[in-house]
Amino acid sequence: MARVLDINRSDKKGIAKEPIGEGIFVEDFGLENDAHAGKWHRQVSLLAIESYHRMEEMGIKDLPIGAFGENITTEGVELHKLPVGTVLRIGETVQEVTQIGKECHTMCNIGRTVGKCVMPNEGIFTRVLVGGKIRKDDTIEVELPE
């Protein structure tokens, strides 16, 4: 079963986010009070704990949740394998996957601190279709596009 490990936010882009346990996700905007939110296609960023485990296998240990700047850390679903257009029902929200990975033009603070960033290949981005609250341990339902 896929679930939320934590909700994370920050005041600035390109830095690690702090776990907050729960958050309000605003329709067509993103996580309330997060630097990443806005009226664009990358309103919410998600990264699976399985990606953290891959970093640990490469020798990078003790990474705190939120280290890669993701808004939602998940467990039980390989996010980067989901196609664009996938609908995620997370807590009270409905979100649509809009992008898999991202291009990093310069080494961000995360990459400098951690040594490598998995967001360019394994992070995903969504647009909030229906807003609401998401809490730690909420389930994630995946609806693949037809």
C-alpha positions in Angstrom: 0.0 0.0 0.0 1.3 3.4 -1.0 1.4 6.0 1.8 2.7 9.5 2.8 5.8 9.4 5.0 5.8 13.1 5.6 4.9 16.6 4.3 7.8 19.0 3.9 8.0 22.7 3.3 10.6 25.5 3.0 10.6 29.3 2.5 13.1 29.2 -0.4 13.6 27.0 -3.5 16.6 24.8 -3.9 17.1 23.9 -0.2 16.1 21.0 1.9 12.6 21.1 3.3 11.5 20.6 6.9 8.9 17.9 7.8 5.7 19.4 9.1 3.5 16.3 9.5 0.5 17.7 7.6 -0.2 20.5 5.1 -3.0 22.3 3.3 -2.7 21.9 -0.5 -4.5 24.6 -2.4 -6.2 23.9 -5.7 -4.1 25.0 -8.7 -1.4 26.4 -6.4 0.3 23.7 -4.2 1.4 23.5 -0.6 0.3 26.5 1.5 3.3 28.6 2.6 5.8 26.7 0.5 8.3 28.4 -1.8 7.7 25.9 -4.6 3.9 26.6 -4.8 2.4 28.7 -7.6 0.3 28.8 -10.7 2.4 26.5 -12.8 2.7 22.8 -13.7 5.2 22.0 -10.9 3.0 22.9 -7.9 3.9 19.9 -5.7 7.1 17.8 -5.7 7.1 14.2 -4.6 10.0 11.8 -4.0 9.8 8.1 -2.8 11.7 6.8 0.2 12.8 4.1 -2.2 14.9 6.8 -3.9 16.5 7.7 -0.6 17.4 4.0 -0.2 19.2 4.0 -3.6 21.2 7.0 -2.3 22.1 5.0 0.8 23.2 2.1 -1.4 25.6 4.6 -3.1 27.1 5.3 0.4 25.2 8.5 1.3 23.8 7.8 4.8 21.5 9.4 7.3 19.6 11.7 4.9 16.7 13.3 6.7 13.3 13.3 5.0 12.9 16.5 2.9 16.7 16.5 2.1 15.9 16.6 -1.7 13.4 19.5 -1.4 10.3 17.3 -2.0 6.9 18.4 -0.6 5.7 14.9 -0.1 7.9 11.9 0.7 6.1 8.6 -0.2 6.5 4.9 0.4 5.3 2.0 -1.6 5.1 3.4 -5.1 7.9 4.0 -7.6 6.9 7.5 -8.5 9.3 8.0 -11.3 7.8 5.1 -13.2 4.3 6.6 -13.3 3.4 8.2 -16.6 2.5 11.9 -17.0 -1.3 12.2 -16.6 -1.5 9.7 -13.7 -4.0 10.9 -11.0 -3.0 10.6 -7.4 -5.5 10.7 -4.6 -3.6 11.7 -1.5 -5.4 12.5 1.7 -8.2 14.9 0.8 -6.5 16.0 -2.5 -6.5 14.9 -6.1 -3.3 15.6 -8.0 -2.2 15.0 -11.6 1.3 14.0 -12.5 2.7 16.7 -14.9 6.4 16.0 -15.0 8.8 13.2 -14.2 12.2 14.5 -13.2 13.7 17.9 -13.9 16.7 19.5 -15.5 19.1 21.1 -13.0 21.0 23.9 -14.7 23.3 24.6 -11.8 24.3 22.5 -8.7 21.7 23.5 -6.1 22.4 23.7 -2.4 20.9 20.1 -2.1 23.4 18.7 -4.6 26.3 20.5 -2.9 25.3 19.3 0.5 24.3 15.7 -0.4 26.8 15.2 -3.2 24.2 14.0 -5.7 20.5 14.8 -6.2 17.9 12.2 -7.2 15.2 14.7 -8.0 16.4 15.2 -11.7 15.7 11.5 -12.4 13.3 10.2 -9.8 11.3 13.2 -8.4 7.9 13.9 -9.9 5.7 17.0 -10.0 2.0 17.4 -9.8 -0.7 20.0 -10.2 -3.4 20.1 -7.5 -6.8 19.4 -9.1 -8.7 19.3 -5.8 -7.3 20.9 -2.7 -7.4 19.7 0.9 -5.3 18.5 3.8 -2.7 15.8 3.6 -1.3 14.2 6.7 1.6 11.9 7.5 0.5 8.2 6.9 -2.4 9.1 4.5 -2.8 6.5 1.8 -2.1 7.2 -1.9 -4.3 5.9 -4.6 -2.9 5.7 -8.1 -5.1 6.0 -11.2 -3.1 5.4 -14.4 -4.2 7.3 -17.5 -6.1 5.3 -20.1 
